[in-house]
Each structure stands twice: as structure tokens, then as C-alpha cells.
């Protein structure tokens, strides 16, 4: 996935992640029916530690796009 944070419902630090590739670790639903994606940034050297501790970055589904295969090449 590629992160594309929006200006609404996000903090300023999320905007630094715009365009970064991420791995969706979990899809969570809140009591109000909202959907949230728990992600780790792929090139983050501390991602494995965050994953083990269950500490993720959270984005809404409209803030991520599927990475194209051309980006993988």
C-alpha cells in the first residue's frame, strides 16, 4: 500500500509519510462503525519492534492506495 494522508482527521506528522509504502497489519472497526488500518512503514528500521509491541500507525481506508506492480519493478 502507498500512504496518501488527507488533511482531514490527520495530524501534521502523518503528512510526512505521504507517498511512503506501508504494510497493512490489521483492519480495525470502532464502536461507531469506522474502519481503521493499522500499518507499518516498509522502510522504517524500527518497524519490526513496533510490530512486536503492537504499536502501529493508523490510517483510514481512503488514505491508502494499492501499490501498482510498476512501482515494484
N, CA, C and O atoms as a Tripos MOL2 file, in Angstrom:
@<TRIPOS>MOLECULE
protein
  292   291    73     0     0
PROTEIN
NO_CHARGES

@<TRIPOS>ATOM
      1 N           0.8310   -1.1570    0.0000 N.3       1 UNK1
      2 CA          0.0000    0.0000    0.0000 C.3       1 UNK1
      3 C           0.8900    1.2390    0.0000 C.2       1 UNK1
      4 O           2.0290    1.2060    0.4660 O.2       1 UNK1
      5 N           0.3560    2.3120   -0.5230 N.am      2 UNK2
      6 CA          1.0440    3.6010   -0.5010 C.3       2 UNK2
      7 C           0.1800    4.5500    0.3320 C.2       2 UNK2
      8 O          -1.0280    4.6550    0.1190 O.2       2 UNK2
      9 N           0.8080    5.2280    1.2720 N.am      3 UNK3
     10 CA          0.0920    6.1410    2.1560 C.3       3 UNK3
     11 C          -0.1860    7.4590    1.4500 C.2       3 UNK3
     12 O           0.7000    8.0370    0.8200 O.2       3 UNK3
     13 N          -1.4140    7.9240    1.5600 N.am      4 UNK4
     14 CA         -1.8450    9.2070    0.9980 C.3       4 UNK4
     15 C          -2.7250    9.9090    2.0330 C.2       4 UNK4
     16 O          -3.9360   10.0220    1.8400 O.2       4 UNK4
     17 N          -2.1230   10.3830    3.1360 N.am      5 UNK5
     18 CA         -2.9370   11.0260    4.1730 C.3       5 UNK5
     19 C          -3.6440   12.2640    3.6650 C.2       5 UNK5
     20 O          -3.1000   13.0130    2.8540 O.2       5 UNK5
     21 N          -4.8450   12.4720    4.1400 N.am      6 UNK6
     22 CA         -5.6500   13.6310    3.7790 C.3       6 UNK6
     23 C          -5.4780   14.6930    4.8610 C.2       6 UNK6
     24 O          -4.9650   14.4070    5.9430 O.2       6 UNK6
     25 N          -5.9000   15.8950    4.5710 N.am      7 UNK7
     26 CA         -5.7780   16.9720    5.5490 C.3       7 UNK7
     27 C          -6.7910   16.8480    6.6820 C.2       7 UNK7
     28 O          -6.5720   17.3780    7.7720 O.2       7 UNK7
     29 N          -7.8920   16.1550    6.4310 N.am      8 UNK8
     30 CA         -8.8850   15.9910    7.4910 C.3       8 UNK8
     31 C          -8.5300   14.7660    8.3380 C.2       8 UNK8
     32 O          -7.9930   13.7830    7.8280 O.2       8 UNK8
     33 N          -8.8270   14.8360    9.5990 N.am      9 UNK9
     34 CA         -8.6360   13.7100   10.5260 C.3       9 UNK9
     35 C          -7.2060   13.1860   10.5730 C.2       9 UNK9
     36 O          -7.0030   11.9910   10.7850 O.2       9 UNK9
     37 N          -6.2350   14.0270   10.3860 N.am     10 UNK10
     38 CA         -4.8490   13.5740   10.4460 C.3      10 UNK10
     39 C          -4.0300   14.6130   11.1820 C.2      10 UNK10
     40 O          -4.4400   15.7680   11.2950 O.2      10 UNK10
     41 N          -2.8850   14.2110   11.6800 N.am     11 UNK11
     42 CA         -2.0220   15.2140   12.2880 C.3      11 UNK11
     43 C          -0.8840   15.5390   11.3280 C.2      11 UNK11
     44 O          -0.6810   14.8470   10.3310 O.2      11 UNK11
     45 N          -0.1570   16.5820   11.6370 N.am     12 UNK12
     46 CA          0.8680   17.0820   10.7190 C.3      12 UNK12
     47 C           1.9500   16.0480   10.4400 C.2      12 UNK12
     48 O           2.5010   16.0200    9.3400 O.2      12 UNK12
     49 N           2.2630   15.2030   11.4100 N.am     13 UNK13
     50 CA          3.3280   14.2180   11.2060 C.3      13 UNK13
     51 C           2.9440   13.1540   10.1780 C.2      13 UNK13
     52 O           3.8140   12.6090    9.4990 O.2      13 UNK13
     53 N           1.6560   12.8570   10.0580 N.am     14 UNK14
     54 CA          1.2100   11.8960    9.0460 C.3      14 UNK14
     55 C           1.5140   12.3940    7.6420 C.2      14 UNK14
     56 O           1.7510   11.5920    6.7390 O.2      14 UNK14
     57 N           1.5090   13.6990    7.4490 N.am     15 UNK15
     58 CA          1.7650   14.2540    6.1210 C.3      15 UNK15
     59 C           3.1900   13.9700    5.6520 C.2      15 UNK15
     60 O           3.4440   13.9440    4.4480 O.2      15 UNK15
     61 N           4.1230   13.7580    6.5790 N.am     16 UNK16
     62 CA          5.4940   13.4040    6.1980 C.3      16 UNK16
     63 C           5.5640   11.9990    5.5900 C.2      16 UNK16
     64 O           6.5530   11.6540    4.9440 O.2      16 UNK16
     65 N           4.5360   11.2000    5.7910 N.am     17 UNK17
     66 CA          4.5130    9.8290    5.2740 C.3      17 UNK17
     67 C           3.8570    9.7180    3.9030 C.2      17 UNK17
     68 O           3.7490    8.6210    3.3550 O.2      17 UNK17
     69 N           3.4200   10.8370    3.3500 N.am     18 UNK18
     70 CA          2.7630   10.8250    2.0470 C.3      18 UNK18
     71 C           3.6720   10.2030    0.9930 C.2      18 UNK18
     72 O           4.8110   10.6340    0.8080 O.2      18 UNK18
     73 N           3.1590    9.1880    0.3060 N.am     19 UNK19
     74 CA          3.9080    8.5150   -0.7440 C.3      19 UNK19
     75 C           4.7570    7.3500   -0.2750 C.2      19 UNK19
     76 O           5.3500    6.6480   -1.0940 O.2      19 UNK19
     77 N           4.8240    7.1340    1.0170 N.am     20 UNK20
     78 CA          5.6340    6.0250    1.5390 C.3      20 UNK20
     79 C           4.8500    4.7200    1.4440 C.2      20 UNK20
     80 O           3.6270    4.7000    1.5810 O.2      20 UNK20
     81 N           5.5650    3.6530    1.2120 N.am     21 UNK21
     82 CA          4.9490    2.3310    1.1410 C.3      21 UNK21
     83 C           4.7760    1.7780    2.5520 C.2      21 UNK21
     84 O           5.6340    1.9670    3.4150 O.2      21 UNK21
     85 N           3.6570    1.0920    2.7740 N.am     22 UNK22
     86 CA          3.3570    0.5520    4.0960 C.3      22 UNK22
     87 C           2.7160   -0.8200    3.9630 C.2      22 UNK22
     88 O           2.1620   -1.1810    2.9250 O.2      22 UNK22
     89 N           2.8120   -1.5640    5.0430 N.am     23 UNK23
     90 CA          2.1980   -2.8830    5.1280 C.3      23 UNK23
     91 C           1.0170   -2.7930    6.0820 C.2      23 UNK23
     92 O           1.1710   -2.3470    7.2190 O.2      23 UNK23
     93 N          -0.1470   -3.2070    5.6330 N.am     24 UNK24
     94 CA         -1.3290   -3.2080    6.4990 C.3      24 UNK24
     95 C          -1.2210   -4.4130    7.4220 C.2      24 UNK24
     96 O          -1.2000   -5.5600    6.9750 O.2      24 UNK24
     97 N          -1.1530   -4.1310    8.7130 N.am     25 UNK25
     98 CA         -1.0040   -5.1820    9.7210 C.3      25 UNK25
     99 C          -2.3580   -5.6560   10.2460 C.2      25 UNK25
    100 O          -2.5090   -6.8220   10.6120 O.2      25 UNK25
    101 N          -3.3440   -4.7560   10.2830 N.am     26 UNK26
    102 CA         -4.6600   -5.1170   10.8110 C.3      26 UNK26
    103 C          -5.7020   -4.1430   10.2860 C.2      26 UNK26
    104 O          -5.3980   -2.9920    9.9730 O.2      26 UNK26
    105 N          -6.9350   -4.6230   10.1950 N.am     27 UNK27
    106 CA         -8.0860   -3.7900    9.8720 C.3      27 UNK27
    107 C          -8.9600   -3.7930   11.1170 C.2      27 UNK27
    108 O          -9.4070   -4.8450   11.5740 O.2      27 UNK27
    109 N          -9.1990   -2.6010   11.6620 N.am     28 UNK28
    110 CA         -9.9240   -2.4780   12.9230 C.3      28 UNK28
    111 C         -11.2260   -1.7170   12.7240 C.2      28 UNK28
    112 O         -11.3060   -0.8180   11.8880 O.2      28 UNK28
    113 N         -12.2320   -2.0770   13.4850 N.am     29 UNK29
    114 CA        -13.5350   -1.4180   13.4420 C.3      29 UNK29
    115 C         -13.8040   -0.8230   14.8200 C.2      29 UNK29
    116 O         -13.6380   -1.5050   15.8310 O.2      29 UNK29
    117 N         -14.2180    0.4460   14.8690 N.am     30 UNK30
    118 CA        -14.5410    1.0540   16.1490 C.3      30 UNK30
    119 C         -16.0350    0.9200   16.4350 C.2      30 UNK30
    120 O         -16.7970    0.4380   15.5960 O.2      30 UNK30
    121 N         -16.4420    1.3510   17.6230 N.am     31 UNK31
    122 CA        -17.8410    1.1750   18.0450 C.3      31 UNK31
    123 C         -18.8020    2.0270   17.2280 C.2      31 UNK31
    124 O         -20.0000    1.7430   17.2060 O.2      31 UNK31
    125 N         -18.3130    3.0560   16.5610 N.am     32 UNK32
    126 CA        -19.1590    3.9140   15.7320 C.3      32 UNK32
    127 C         -19.2600    3.4190   14.2940 C.2      32 UNK32
    128 O         -19.8920    4.0690   13.4620 O.2      32 UNK32
    129 N         -18.6460    2.2770   13.9910 N.am     33 UNK33
    130 CA        -18.6960    1.7240   12.6520 C.3      33 UNK33
    131 C         -17.5700    2.1900   11.7490 C.2      33 UNK33
    132 O         -17.5560    1.8540   10.5640 O.2      33 UNK33
    133 N         -16.6330    2.9520   12.2760 N.am     34 UNK34
    134 CA        -15.4930    3.4190   11.4790 C.3      34 UNK34
    135 C         -14.4740    2.3130   11.2660 C.2      34 UNK34
    136 O         -14.3320    1.4110   12.0920 O.2      34 UNK34
    137 N         -13.7720    2.3930   10.1540 N.am     35 UNK35
    138 CA        -12.7400    1.4120    9.8130 C.3      35 UNK35
    139 C         -11.3870    2.1120    9.8580 C.2      35 UNK35
    140 O         -11.2330    3.2230    9.3500 O.2      35 UNK35
    141 N         -10.4100    1.4500   10.4720 N.am     36 UNK36
    142 CA         -9.0700    1.9980   10.5960 C.3      36 UNK36
    143 C          -8.0660    0.9260   10.1920 C.2      36 UNK36
    144 O          -8.2410   -0.2500   10.5110 O.2      36 UNK36
    145 N          -7.0220    1.3350    9.4940 N.am     37 UNK37
    146 CA         -5.9670    0.4140    9.0830 C.3      37 UNK37
    147 C          -4.7410    0.6390    9.9530 C.2      37 UNK37
    148 O          -4.2300    1.7560   10.0400 O.2      37 UNK37
    149 N          -4.2750   -0.4070   10.5860 N.am     38 UNK38
    150 CA         -3.0420   -0.3550   11.3640 C.3      38 UNK38
    151 C          -1.9110   -0.7220   10.4080 C.2      38 UNK38
    152 O          -1.9190   -1.8040    9.8220 O.2      38 UNK38
    153 N          -0.9350    0.1770   10.2470 N.am     39 UNK39
    154 CA          0.1230   -0.0430    9.2660 C.3      39 UNK39
    155 C           1.5060    0.1360    9.8790 C.2      39 UNK39
    156 O           1.6690    0.7960   10.9050 O.2      39 UNK39
    157 N           2.4960   -0.4660    9.2290 N.am     40 UNK40
    158 CA          3.9000   -0.1910    9.4950 C.3      40 UNK40
    159 C           4.5140    0.2670    8.1860 C.2      40 UNK40
    160 O           4.1870   -0.2590    7.1220 O.2      40 UNK40
    161 N           5.3970    1.2400    8.2620 N.am     41 UNK41
    162 CA          6.0660    1.7710    7.0810 C.3      41 UNK41
    163 C           7.1550    0.7860    6.6710 C.2      41 UNK41
    164 O           7.9470    0.3590    7.5120 O.2      41 UNK41
    165 N           7.2060    0.4230    5.3990 N.am     42 UNK42
    166 CA          8.0920   -0.6380    4.9250 C.3      42 UNK42
    167 C           9.5710   -0.3620    5.1510 C.2      42 UNK42
    168 O          10.3030   -1.2690    5.5460 O.2      42 UNK42
    169 N          10.0340    0.8570    4.9130 N.am     43 UNK43
    170 CA         11.4670    1.1180    5.0480 C.3      43 UNK43
    171 C          11.8430    1.7020    6.4100 C.2      43 UNK43
    172 O          12.9210    2.2760    6.5640 O.2      43 UNK43
    173 N          10.9580    1.5540    7.3940 N.am     44 UNK44
    174 CA         11.2330    2.0220    8.7480 C.3      44 UNK44
    175 C          12.1010    0.9760    9.4550 C.2      44 UNK44
    176 O          11.6700   -0.1670    9.6050 O.2      44 UNK44
    177 N          13.3160    1.3390    9.8920 N.am     45 UNK45
    178 CA         14.1770    0.3520   10.5410 C.3      45 UNK45
    179 C          13.6110   -0.1720   11.8620 C.2      45 UNK45
    180 O          14.0300   -1.2330   12.3230 O.2      45 UNK45
    181 N          12.6830    0.5350   12.4700 N.am     46 UNK46
    182 CA         12.0910    0.0820   13.7230 C.3      46 UNK46
    183 C          10.7570   -0.6040   13.5660 C.2      46 UNK46
    184 O          10.0800   -0.8640   14.5610 O.2      46 UNK46
    185 N          10.3560   -0.9070   12.3340 N.am     47 UNK47
    186 CA          9.0340   -1.4990   12.0930 C.3      47 UNK47
    187 C           8.8680   -2.8500   12.7900 C.2      47 UNK47
    188 O           7.7880   -3.1490   13.3000 O.2      47 UNK47
    189 N           9.9070   -3.6580   12.8190 N.am     48 UNK48
    190 CA          9.7750   -4.9690   13.4560 C.3      48 UNK48
    191 C           9.5520   -4.8370   14.9610 C.2      48 UNK48
    192 O           8.8090   -5.6220   15.5490 O.2      48 UNK48
    193 N          10.1880   -3.8550   15.5810 N.am     49 UNK49
    194 CA          9.9930   -3.6310   17.0130 C.3      49 UNK49
    195 C           8.5760   -3.1260   17.2790 C.2      49 UNK49
    196 O           7.9170   -3.5730   18.2180 O.2      49 UNK49
    197 N           8.1160   -2.1980   16.4550 N.am     50 UNK50
    198 CA          6.7490   -1.6820   16.6200 C.3      50 UNK50
    199 C           5.7230   -2.8030   16.4290 C.2      50 UNK50
    200 O           4.7250   -2.8730   17.1460 O.2      50 UNK50
    201 N           5.9810   -3.6730   15.4590 N.am     51 UNK51
    202 CA          5.0760   -4.7870   15.1910 C.3      51 UNK51
    203 C           5.0040   -5.7150   16.4050 C.2      51 UNK51
    204 O           3.9180   -6.1340   16.8040 O.2      51 UNK51
    205 N           6.1530   -6.0340   16.9870 N.am     52 UNK52
    206 CA          6.1870   -6.9150   18.1550 C.3      52 UNK52
    207 C           5.4650   -6.3010   19.3470 C.2      52 UNK52
    208 O           4.8550   -7.0160   20.1410 O.2      52 UNK52
    209 N           5.5320   -4.9730   19.4760 N.am     53 UNK53
    210 CA          4.8850   -4.2870   20.5890 C.3      53 UNK53
    211 C           3.4310   -3.9340   20.3070 C.2      53 UNK53
    212 O           2.7200   -3.4760   21.2020 O.2      53 UNK53
    213 N           2.9820   -4.1430   19.0780 N.am     54 UNK54
    214 CA          1.6190   -3.8070   18.7070 C.3      54 UNK54
    215 C           1.3960   -2.3090   18.5760 C.2      54 UNK54
    216 O           0.2840   -1.8210   18.7750 O.2      54 UNK54
    217 N           2.4530   -1.5810   18.2410 N.am     55 UNK55
    218 CA          2.3620   -0.1280   18.0780 C.3      55 UNK55
    219 C           2.3720    0.1890   16.5910 C.2      55 UNK55
    220 O           3.3830   -0.0040   15.9150 O.2      55 UNK55
    221 N           1.2560    0.6720   16.0880 N.am     56 UNK56
    222 CA          1.0930    0.9130   14.6650 C.3      56 UNK56
    223 C           0.7280    2.3650   14.3960 C.2      56 UNK56
    224 O           0.3750    3.1160   15.3060 O.2      56 UNK56
    225 N           0.8210    2.7370   13.1410 N.am     57 UNK57
    226 CA          0.2690    4.0000   12.6720 C.3      57 UNK57
    227 C          -1.1140    3.6780   12.1290 C.2      57 UNK57
    228 O          -1.3190    2.6120   11.5490 O.2      57 UNK57
    229 N          -2.0520    4.5780   12.3090 N.am     58 UNK58
    230 CA         -3.4340    4.3080   11.9110 C.3      58 UNK58
    231 C          -3.8840    5.2790   10.8330 C.2      58 UNK58
    232 O          -3.7050    6.4910   10.9460 O.2      58 UNK58
    233 N          -4.4720    4.7190    9.7880 N.am     59 UNK59
    234 CA         -4.9880    5.4970    8.6750 C.3      59 UNK59
    235 C          -6.3750    4.9960    8.3270 C.2      59 UNK59
    236 O          -6.7310    3.8580    8.6330 O.2      59 UNK59
    237 N          -7.1520    5.8500    7.6870 N.am     60 UNK60
    238 CA         -8.4670    5.4470    7.2110 C.3      60 UNK60
    239 C          -8.3010    4.8450    5.8120 C.2      60 UNK60
    240 O          -7.3310    5.1510    5.1190 O.2      60 UNK60
    241 N          -9.2390    3.9940    5.3950 N.am     61 UNK61
    242 CA         -9.1110    3.3260    4.0960 C.3      61 UNK61
    243 C          -8.9390    4.2800    2.9120 C.2      61 UNK61
    244 O          -8.2800    3.9240    1.9350 O.2      61 UNK61
    245 N          -9.5200    5.4900    2.9770 N.am     62 UNK62
    246 CA         -9.3690    6.4110    1.8540 C.3      62 UNK62
    247 C          -8.0170    7.1380    1.8700 C.2      62 UNK62
    248 O          -7.7600    7.9920    1.0210 O.2      62 UNK62
    249 N          -7.1670    6.8000    2.8280 N.am     63 UNK63
    250 CA         -5.8450    7.4110    2.9080 C.3      63 UNK63
    251 C          -4.7280    6.4910    2.4280 C.2      63 UNK63
    252 O          -3.5490    6.8070    2.5870 O.2      63 UNK63
    253 N          -5.0900    5.3670    1.8490 N.am     64 UNK64
    254 CA         -4.1040    4.4520    1.2770 C.3      64 UNK64
    255 C          -4.5590    4.0380   -0.1190 C.2      64 UNK64
    256 O          -5.7550    3.9820   -0.4060 O.2      64 UNK64
    257 N          -3.5950    3.7530   -0.9690 N.am     65 UNK65
    258 CA         -3.8900    3.2320   -2.3050 C.3      65 UNK65
    259 C          -3.0500    1.9950   -2.5240 C.2      65 UNK65
    260 O          -1.9540    1.8710   -1.9780 O.2      65 UNK65
    261 N          -3.5600    1.0910   -3.3140 N.am     66 UNK66
    262 CA         -2.8300   -0.1310   -3.6280 C.3      66 UNK66
    263 C          -1.6350    0.2250   -4.4940 C.2      66 UNK66
    264 O          -1.7710    0.9460   -5.4820 O.2      66 UNK66
    265 N          -0.4730   -0.2750   -4.1270 N.am     67 UNK67
    266 CA          0.7400   -0.0160   -4.8980 C.3      67 UNK67
    267 C           0.6510   -0.7670   -6.2270 C.2      67 UNK67
    268 O           0.2780   -1.9390   -6.2710 O.2      67 UNK67
    269 N           0.9990   -0.0710   -7.2980 N.am     68 UNK68
    270 CA          0.9550   -0.7360   -8.6030 C.3      68 UNK68
    271 C           2.1730   -1.6290   -8.7670 C.2      68 UNK68
    272 O           3.1870   -1.4380   -8.0970 O.2      68 UNK68
    273 N           2.0700   -2.5990   -9.6550 N.am     69 UNK69
    274 CA          3.1880   -3.5040   -9.9050 C.3      69 UNK69
    275 C           4.3430   -2.7760  -10.5720 C.2      69 UNK69
    276 O           5.4850   -3.2270  -10.4810 O.2      69 UNK69
    277 N           4.0760   -1.6620  -11.2390 N.am     70 UNK70
    278 CA          5.1570   -0.8930  -11.8550 C.3      70 UNK70
    279 C           6.0730   -0.3000  -10.7970 C.2      70 UNK70
    280 O           7.2710   -0.1480  -11.0360 O.2      70 UNK70
    281 N           5.5290    0.0400   -9.6230 N.am     71 UNK71
    282 CA          6.3340    0.5590   -8.5440 C.3      71 UNK71
    283 C           7.2400   -0.5070   -7.9560 C.2      71 UNK71
    284 O           8.2940   -0.1970   -7.4000 O.2      71 UNK71
    285 N           6.8240   -1.7890   -8.0810 N.am     72 UNK72
    286 CA          7.6320   -2.8860   -7.5590 C.3      72 UNK72
    287 C           8.8450   -3.1670   -8.4300 C.2      72 UNK72
    288 O           9.8270   -3.7310   -7.9480 O.2      72 UNK72
    289 N           8.7970   -2.7850   -9.7040 N.am     73 UNK73
    290 CA          9.8850   -3.1070  -10.6230 C.3      73 UNK73
    291 C          11.0700   -2.1860  -10.4190 C.2      73 UNK73
    292 O          12.0790   -2.3160  -11.1120 O.2      73 UNK73
@<TRIPOS>BOND
     1     1     2 1
     2     2     3 1
     3     3     4 2
     4     3     5 am
     5     5     6 1
     6     6     7 1
     7     7     8 2
     8     7     9 am
     9     9    10 1
    10    10    11 1
    11    11    12 2
    12    11    13 am
    13    13    14 1
    14    14    15 1
    15    15    16 2
    16    15    17 am
    17    17    18 1
    18    18    19 1
    19    19    20 2
    20    19    21 am
    21    21    22 1
    22    22    23 1
    23    23    24 2
    24    23    25 am
    25    25    26 1
    26    26    27 1
    27    27    28 2
    28    27    29 am
    29    29    30 1
    30    30    31 1
    31    31    32 2
    32    31    33 am
    33    33    34 1
    34    34    35 1
    35    35    36 2
    36    35    37 am
    37    37    38 1
    38    38    39 1
    39    39    40 2
    40    39    41 am
    41    41    42 1
    42    42    43 1
    43    43    44 2
    44    43    45 am
    45    45    46 1
    46    46    47 1
    47    47    48 2
    48    47    49 am
    49    49    50 1
    50    50    51 1
    51    51    52 2
    52    51    53 am
    53    53    54 1
    54    54    55 1
    55    55    56 2
    56    55    57 am
    57    57    58 1
    58    58    59 1
    59    59    60 2
    60    59    61 am
    61    61    62 1
    62    62    63 1
    63    63    64 2
    64    63    65 am
    65    65    66 1
    66    66    67 1
    67    67    68 2
    68    67    69 am
    69    69    70 1
    70    70    71 1
    71    71    72 2
    72    71    73 am
    73    73    74 1
    74    74    75 1
    75    75    76 2
    76    75    77 am
    77    77    78 1
    78    78    79 1
    79    79    80 2
    80    79    81 am
    81    81    82 1
    82    82    83 1
    83    83    84 2
    84    83    85 am
    85    85    86 1
    86    86    87 1
    87    87    88 2
    88    87    89 am
    89    89    90 1
    90    90    91 1
    91    91    92 2
    92    91    93 am
    93    93    94 1
    94    94    95 1
    95    95    96 2
    96    95    97 am
    97    97    98 1
    98    98    99 1
    99    99   100 2
   100    99   101 am
   101   101   102 1
   102   102   103 1
   103   103   104 2
   104   103   105 am
   105   105   106 1
   106   106   107 1
   107   107   108 2
   108   107   109 am
   109   109   110 1
   110   110   111 1
   111   111   112 2
   112   111   113 am
   113   113   114 1
   114   114   115 1
   115   115   116 2
   116   115   117 am
   117   117   118 1
   118   118   119 1
   119   119   120 2
   120   119   121 am
   121   121   122 1
   122   122   123 1
   123   123   124 2
   124   123   125 am
   125   125   126 1
   126   126   127 1
   127   127   128 2
   128   127   129 am
   129   129   130 1
   130   130   131 1
   131   131   132 2
   132   131   133 am
   133   133   134 1
   134   134   135 1
   135   135   136 2
   136   135   137 am
   137   137   138 1
   138   138   139 1
   139   139   140 2
   140   139   141 am
   141   141   142 1
   142   142   143 1
   143   143   144 2
   144   143   145 am
   145   145   146 1
   146   146   147 1
   147   147   148 2
   148   147   149 am
   149   149   150 1
   150   150   151 1
   151   151   152 2
   152   151   153 am
   153   153   154 1
   154   154   155 1
   155   155   156 2
   156   155   157 am
   157   157   158 1
   158   158   159 1
   159   159   160 2
   160   159   161 am
   161   161   162 1
   162   162   163 1
   163   163   164 2
   164   163   165 am
   165   165   166 1
   166   166   167 1
   167   167   168 2
   168   167   169 am
   169   169   170 1
   170   170   171 1
   171   171   172 2
   172   171   173 am
   173   173   174 1
   174   174   175 1
   175   175   176 2
   176   175   177 am
   177   177   178 1
   178   178   179 1
   179   179   180 2
   180   179   181 am
   181   181   182 1
   182   182   183 1
   183   183   184 2
   184   183   185 am
   185   185   186 1
   186   186   187 1
   187   187   188 2
   188   187   189 am
   189   189   190 1
   190   190   191 1
   191   191   192 2
   192   191   193 am
   193   193   194 1
   194   194   195 1
   195   195   196 2
   196   195   197 am
   197   197   198 1
   198   198   199 1
   199   199   200 2
   200   199   201 am
   201   201   202 1
   202   202   203 1
   203   203   204 2
   204   203   205 am
   205   205   206 1
   206   206   207 1
   207   207   208 2
   208   207   209 am
   209   209   210 1
   210   210   211 1
   211   211   212 2
   212   211   213 am
   213   213   214 1
   214   214   215 1
   215   215   216 2
   216   215   217 am
   217   217   218 1
   218   218   219 1
   219   219   220 2
   220   219   221 am
   221   221   222 1
   222   222   223 1
   223   223   224 2
   224   223   225 am
   225   225   226 1
   226   226   227 1
   227   227   228 2
   228   227   229 am
   229   229   230 1
   230   230   231 1
   231   231   232 2
   232   231   233 am
   233   233   234 1
   234   234   235 1
   235   235   236 2
   236   235   237 am
   237   237   238 1
   238   238   239 1
   239   239   240 2
   240   239   241 am
   241   241   242 1
   242   242   243 1
   243   243   244 2
   244   243   245 am
   245   245   246 1
   246   246   247 1
   247   247   248 2
   248   247   249 am
   249   249   250 1
   250   250   251 1
   251   251   252 2
   252   251   253 am
   253   253   254 1
   254   254   255 1
   255   255   256 2
   256   255   257 am
   257   257   258 1
   258   258   259 1
   259   259   260 2
   260   259   261 am
   261   261   262 1
   262   262   263 1
   263   263   264 2
   264   263   265 am
   265   265   266 1
   266   266   267 1
   267   267   268 2
   268   267   269 am
   269   269   270 1
   270   270   271 1
   271   271   272 2
   272   271   273 am
   273   273   274 1
   274   274   275 1
   275   275   276 2
   276   275   277 am
   277   277   278 1
   278   278   279 1
   279   279   280 2
   280   279   281 am
   281   281   282 1
   282   282   283 1
   283   283   284 2
   284   283   285 am
   285   285   286 1
   286   286   287 1
   287   287   288 2
   288   287   289 am
   289   289   290 1
   290   290   291 1
   291   291   292 2
@<TRIPOS>SUBSTRUCTURE
     1 UNK1         2 RESIDUE 1 A UNK
     2 UNK2         6 RESIDUE 1 A UNK
     3 UNK3        10 RESIDUE 1 A UNK
     4 UNK4        14 RESIDUE 1 A UNK
     5 UNK5        18 RESIDUE 1 A UNK
     6 UNK6        22 RESIDUE 1 A UNK
     7 UNK7        26 RESIDUE 1 A UNK
     8 UNK8        30 RESIDUE 1 A UNK
     9 UNK9        34 RESIDUE 1 A UNK
    10 UNK10       38 RESIDUE 1 A UNK
    11 UNK11       42 RESIDUE 1 A UNK
    12 UNK12       46 RESIDUE 1 A UNK
    13 UNK13       50 RESIDUE 1 A UNK
    14 UNK14       54 RESIDUE 1 A UNK
    15 UNK15       58 RESIDUE 1 A UNK
    16 UNK16       62 RESIDUE 1 A UNK
    17 UNK17       66 RESIDUE 1 A UNK
    18 UNK18       70 RESIDUE 1 A UNK
    19 UNK19       74 RESIDUE 1 A UNK
    20 UNK20       78 RESIDUE 1 A UNK
    21 UNK21       82 RESIDUE 1 A UNK
    22 UNK22       86 RESIDUE 1 A UNK
    23 UNK23       90 RESIDUE 1 A UNK
    24 UNK24       94 RESIDUE 1 A UNK
    25 UNK25       98 RESIDUE 1 A UNK
    26 UNK26      102 RESIDUE 1 A UNK
    27 UNK27      106 RESIDUE 1 A UNK
    28 UNK28      110 RESIDUE 1 A UNK
    29 UNK29      114 RESIDUE 1 A UNK
    30 UNK30      118 RESIDUE 1 A UNK
    31 UNK31      122 RESIDUE 1 A UNK
    32 UNK32      126 RESIDUE 1 A UNK
    33 UNK33      130 RESIDUE 1 A UNK
    34 UNK34      134 RESIDUE 1 A UNK
    35 UNK35      138 RESIDUE 1 A UNK
    36 UNK36      142 RESIDUE 1 A UNK
    37 UNK37      146 RESIDUE 1 A UNK
    38 UNK38      150 RESIDUE 1 A UNK
    39 UNK39      154 RESIDUE 1 A UNK
    40 UNK40      158 RESIDUE 1 A UNK
    41 UNK41      162 RESIDUE 1 A UNK
    42 UNK42      166 RESIDUE 1 A UNK
    43 UNK43      170 RESIDUE 1 A UNK
    44 UNK44      174 RESIDUE 1 A UNK
    45 UNK45      178 RESIDUE 1 A UNK
    46 UNK46      182 RESIDUE 1 A UNK
    47 UNK47      186 RESIDUE 1 A UNK
    48 UNK48      190 RESIDUE 1 A UNK
    49 UNK49      194 RESIDUE 1 A UNK
    50 UNK50      198 RESIDUE 1 A UNK
    51 UNK51      202 RESIDUE 1 A UNK
    52 UNK52      206 RESIDUE 1 A UNK
    53 UNK53      210 RESIDUE 1 A UNK
    54 UNK54      214 RESIDUE 1 A UNK
    55 UNK55      218 RESIDUE 1 A UNK
    56 UNK56      222 RESIDUE 1 A UNK
    57 UNK57      226 RESIDUE 1 A UNK
    58 UNK58      230 RESIDUE 1 A UNK
    59 UNK59      234 RESIDUE 1 A UNK
    60 UNK60      238 RESIDUE 1 A UNK
    61 UNK61      242 RESIDUE 1 A UNK
    62 UNK62      246 RESIDUE 1 A UNK
    63 UNK63      250 RESIDUE 1 A UNK
    64 UNK64      254 RESIDUE 1 A UNK
    65 UNK65      258 RESIDUE 1 A UNK
    66 UNK66      262 RESIDUE 1 A UNK
    67 UNK67      266 RESIDUE 1 A UNK
    68 UNK68      270 RESIDUE 1 A UNK
    69 UNK69      274 RESIDUE 1 A UNK
    70 UNK70      278 RESIDUE 1 A UNK
    71 UNK71      282 RESIDUE 1 A UNK
    72 UNK72      286 RESIDUE 1 A UNK
    73 UNK73      290 RESIDUE 1 A UNK
